[in-house]
Amino acid sequence: MVSTSACSGPRRRLSPVATSRSASPAKSRDYGRDVLSLSGIAAVVWLEGINDFSKNGHAPVEAVEAGMKDVVGRIRAKFAGVRIIGATLTSALGSTNANHGSPEEDAKRKALNEFIRNGGLFDGVADFDAATLDPQTGGMRAEFVPGSTTGGPGDKIHPNRVGYLAMGSAIDLNLLAPIPVTRR
């Protein structure tokens, strides 16, 4: 069973997506509490949104990192053997949304991605940034920018279906297998 937890526009609210052996969907907007309210968690794939770093968010990278450390600690304390996969943030450079796409936001995104990749907090990484980034422009790869789906040309923050497929393919499914718990 896969339980997803998401919310549009949270700032400094943490948004892990959990896979669970239970059928209880998370309902609260506090994502740490959402995951902790589930039972039988085997793995969590955590994609923190970029809104914390937008012109509306203004969050320091250190605050987001501290929040991630706190919630990961609480998840690990409750669920023996849980695997927590950190997902890197995708670029918003060139966004059509006036609150996103600034060089400052991108610098924070890159710093958080460095923490996710190399900070030692997560059991593995789903590198959504590498899967969607156009290295020449620093923005989302052109083939992933919505243009043929309902809603017009897109905001260059959220990819089209092909972009989401590339992101999903960046997750090593072996990392989602439960870690055997030994009993003494």
Buried (B, 14 or more C-beta within 10 A) or exposed (E): EEBEBBBEEBBBBBBBBBBBEEEEBBEEEBBBBBBBBBEBBBBBBBBBBBBBBBEEBEBEBEEBBEBBEEBBEBBBEBBEEBBBBBBBBBBBBBBEEEBBBBEEBBEBBBBBBEBBBEBEBBBBBBBBBBBBBBEEEEBBBEEBBBEEEEEEEBBBBBBBEBBBEBBEEBBEEEBBEBEEEEEE
